[in-house]
Amino acid sequence: MALPIYASTGERIWYYTFRVICACIFIFLITPILIIIPLSFNVQPYFTFTEGMLKLDPEAYSLRWYADIFRNGMAAPDAVEGWWADMWQNAQWVRAMKNSFFIGFFATLLATGFGTLAAIGLSRSEMPYKGLIMSILISPMIVPLVITAAGMFYFYSQVGLSQTKMGIILAHAALGTPFVIITVTATLVGFDKSLVRASASLGANPVRTFWKVQMPLILPGVISGGLFAFITSFDEVVAVLFLASPEDRTIPRQMWSGIREQISPTILAVATILVIISIGLLTMVELLRRRSERLRGLTPG
């Protein structure tokens, strides 16, 4: 918003100072993320800018680390016949990507379903002990993750879910559910409850009312919560360290192993891809937020 013509000198100074402060904070937060992008194209196996890179020498840049994502771990990376099957079955990073997407997909489904139902229940006026129940449901966001993961490991070991994909899916669903609850609850704040009463007065049962009246209006919030749950699952490493078997390594777990066992700029290439995916998901969340505000008759801001 532009300054009014009657703004005082102090107001003008603060107007520009505030924007400079915000720009500095933004640069402070975003620089460590963006700096990995050019480093991922380094032709040398270093985590630093070489002299050639600083001089913008084309020979100092390469896609070798992106190619290594698909070649690392292959039995015959230079073979022509059977290359695709070899890569799909044996490449370490490809296997980690498959595990991450598989686990993230099903964890997101569970977290979105449970979180949406919990948010709808908490939005009802007759719900007792709302504050206590909300505190318990969002506790995975508050309790240190290493404590939660250790508790999950102990419990899942007793019921046979440790070292299994199902155990990781349930753990990630538990960690993602609070994000769905908060997002859907925020969407339900602006929901007109008279629509539910009108639906009931016309003979619709609660299930039909939910799918035909509530869900279309809160769908942007549900999808946003699901995206947050997916991002949480996709980026989570602590629970995987406790619960995953060697065959169930996800991308963050593979990156952790790569840093400890064999430092390679391939990690930077994978991180760059993850940054691009995260930007795409966050853009989708913002578009859904604006759509939700338009559906509620608000001006997107």
Buried (B, 14 or more C-beta within 10 A) or exposed (E): EEEEEEEEEEEEEEEEEEEEEEEEEEEEEEEEEEEBBEBBBBBBEEEEBBEBBEEEEEEBBBEBBBEBBBBBBBEEBEEEEEBEEBBEEBBBBBBBBBBBBBBBEBBBBBBBBBBBBBBBEBBEEEEEEEEEBBEEBBEBBEEEBEEBBBEBBEEBBEEEBBBBBEBBBBBBBBBBBBBBBBBBBBBBEBBEEEEBEEBBEEEBEEEEBBEEBBEEBBBBBBBBBBBBBBBBBBBBBBBBBBBBEEEBBBBBBBBBBBEEEEEBBBBBBBBBBBBEEBEEBEEEBEEBBBBBBEBBEEEEE
